């Protein structure tokens, strides 16, 4: 599978892959001319499915690829997930300096030298409440075309901190079940691709796995 390839799906219609990794495929429906239906929308949340399910429920019908403009807007070269760790959770405190942040990470047994850089000059970061509701987006910019991994996470922690309940170091997802209400709890932290906002790549702040993975992981059920 390659970004830009078009598939016919078992659930109906044709769609084009925007980006993918070994866990998830991000896609968008196309019209009769094989053009993206939502091409004119500058703010989008990408439709997505797990890679295995997409592979088993779709068939390739076109290999035209993405246009240069589509590549510039959607940035399929960027990771779908970045700096995902299970050892800790988002802090309730705002960090004043990088050294303060390093001390926090050390106490949480998080090796910040393993943080990956993000090769973009602008990204929109969307923090989340602990029941997975998106909060006010924040634009981050740099002048060198790359966000250093440590500084990126420093900024993300300082964006997320105000939405963290110190009594609940996890994200919760509730849904109705046969025995009543079911809760899943997700610890850890990480950045996950969401879509675009104002034609700028957007990422949301989450736990050790994406919200899509959370939906299918029954091991996280606590009640």
Buried (B, 14 or more C-beta within 10 A) or exposed (E): EEBBBBBBBEEEEBBBBBBBEEBBBBBBBBEEEEEBBBBEEEBBBBBBBBBEEBEEEBEEEBEEBBEEEBBEBBBBEBBBBBBBBBEBBBBBEEBEEBEEBBEBBEEBEBEBEEBBBBEBBBBBBBBBBBEBEBBEBBEBEBEEEEBBBBBBBBBBBBBBBEBBEEEEBBBBBEEEEEEEEBBBBBBBBBBBBBBBBEEBBBBBBBBBBBBBBBEEEEEBEEE
